């Protein structure tokens, strides 16, 4: 059965641990993981999370016209206040292979909001990406103030399969940025049985 990990990233914002807390105790609390495959998080069931993670995978073809490119990072930003499954605000896919710009490995795609609308809306939006963001992109997510950040394949899995990564997980980026205001809910390793083949095909037989 597909599993979902929920990192408790709201502890500092809710006062469960002091913003001045340091040491092993604070680290242990901040990195607690809940393994509940059927858990509804923020009132959103796993079936809905799976739908949008598949949409992040599908963004690869929609944006790049390639169903399985190298470095197949895809994303969708979702408004879950729209009712039902929610509504896609935008999709995107890694464009660094085409642009030659290494900072554009964050997904870029057709956006349906102006800049001012986006900045005002981030706190109500959820970002789904089929693999954990690098520290640069995770920092951008944190600065934007998204309500939720949901990823599929983890950085540790990518490293284990030979991908070059800066070894700073998203959890650490969020934990070290508590003074930026409310933290996003970090939901990790969603639908990895469907996201990981996009990243493992170049190193092993699927």
NUMI-676549 format. One record per residue (C-alpha): residue in three letters; x, y, z. Coordinates in steps of 0.1 Angstrom, whole numbers, plus 2048, in hexadecimal, padded with zeros to 3 digits. Example, Ala and Ser with C-alpha at 12.3 -4.5 7.8 and 13.67 -1.06 7.14 Angstrom:
2
ALA87B7D384E SER8897F5847 
//
This chain:
206
UNK800800800 UNK80D8237F8 UNK819836816 UNK81A85A821 UNK83286983A UNK82788984D UNK84389E85C UNK8368B2879 UNK8438D486D UNK8288E887E UNK8368E48A1 UNK84A9048A3 UNK82D919895 UNK81490A8AD UNK82B90F8CB UNK8308EA8D1 UNK8558F18D2 UNK8659128DA UNK8749268BD UNK8939288D3 UNK8949028D8 UNK8B58F18D0 UNK8C58CF8D5 UNK8BB8AB8D0 UNK8998AE8E0 UNK88D8C98C8 UNK89C8B78AA UNK88B8968B4 UNK8698A78B7 UNK86C8BA896 UNK87689B883 UNK85A88488F UNK84A870873 UNK827862872 UNK82184485C UNK7FC842856 UNK7F4838831 UNK7CF83F835 UNK7D385F848 UNK7BF87E83D UNK7D689B842 UNK7C78BE844 UNK7A68AD83B UNK7B48A081A UNK7B387A815 UNK7D0866806 UNK7BC85F7E6 UNK7BD8857DF UNK7E28887E7 UNK7E886B7CF UNK7D487C7B4 UNK7E989B7B5 UNK80A8897B8 UNK800877797 UNK7F9899789 UNK81C8A4792 UNK82988677F UNK81388E761 UNK8208B1760 UNK8408A4751 UNK82E89C730 UNK8178BA731 UNK8338D2735 UNK8518C1724 UNK83E8AA70C UNK85488E71A UNK843873730 UNK864869742 UNK88088273D UNK8A1881750 UNK89E894771 UNK87888F770 UNK86E8A878A UNK8498B2787 UNK8338C979C UNK8108D47A0 UNK8038F07B7 UNK7E08E97C4 UNK7C48FE7D4 UNK7B38E57EC UNK79A9007F7 UNK7888FC7D5 UNK7758DD7E0 UNK7768BA7D4 UNK7988AF7C9 UNK7A38D37C9 UNK7AE8E87AB UNK7D08E9799 UNK7DF90C799 UNK7FD903784 UNK8138E7779 UNK8388E6772 UNK8568D0769 UNK87B8D276C UNK8898E774F UNK8AE8E9757 UNK8B68CF73D UNK8A88E5722 UNK8B290772F UNK8D58FF73B UNK8CE91375A UNK8D58FD779 UNK8BE91378F UNK8A090A779 UNK89E8E6784 UNK8818F2799 UNK8618EB785 UNK85690776E UNK83590675B UNK815918752 UNK80992D770 UNK7E593A773 UNK7EC95578D UNK7FC97778B UNK81A97D7A1 UNK8069917BA UNK7EA9777BB UNK80395B7C0 UNK81496D7DD UNK7F39727EE UNK7E794F7E8 UNK8059397F2 UNK7FA936816 UNK7DB92380A UNK7EC90D7EF UNK7FC8EB7EF UNK81B8E37DB UNK81F8BF7CE UNK83F8B37BF UNK8488907B5 UNK86A8927C6 UNK8778A47E5 UNK8848C77DC UNK8A98D17DE UNK8B28EA7F9 UNK8AF9077E0 UNK88B8FE7D6 UNK8818F47F9 UNK88C917805 UNK8779267E9 UNK8599127F5 UNK86091E818 UNK86394380F UNK8439417FA UNK830935818 UNK81D91780A UNK804907820 UNK80F8E4817 UNK82E8D5806 UNK8298B17FA UNK84389C7EA UNK8488797DC UNK86B86B7D9 UNK8838767F4 UNK8A68857F1 UNK8B4867803 UNK8A58507E9 UNK8B38657CD UNK8D68657DD UNK8D483F7E2 UNK8CE83B7BD UNK8EB8517B2 UNK8DB8737AE UNK8F18907B8 UNK8E08A47D3 UNK8E88BE7ED UNK8E28AA80C UNK8CB8C181F UNK8A78B3822 UNK8898C9820 UNK8818C2844 UNK8A18D384E UNK89A8F1838 UNK8788F5849 UNK8858EE86C UNK8A0909868 UNK88892485B UNK86F925878 UNK87294B87A UNK863950857 UNK84094B865 UNK82792E862 UNK83890E855 UNK8298F9839 UNK81D8D6841 UNK8378BF832 UNK82889E825 UNK844887819 UNK847868803 UNK8248687F4 UNK81E84E7D9 UNK8438457D6 UNK83A8257C4 UNK83083B7A7 UNK8498587AA UNK8698447AE UNK86983378C UNK86D85577C UNK88E85978E UNK89C835790 UNK89982A76B UNK8BC837763 UNK8CD82377E UNK8B9803780 UNK8A07EE76D UNK87C7F5778 
//
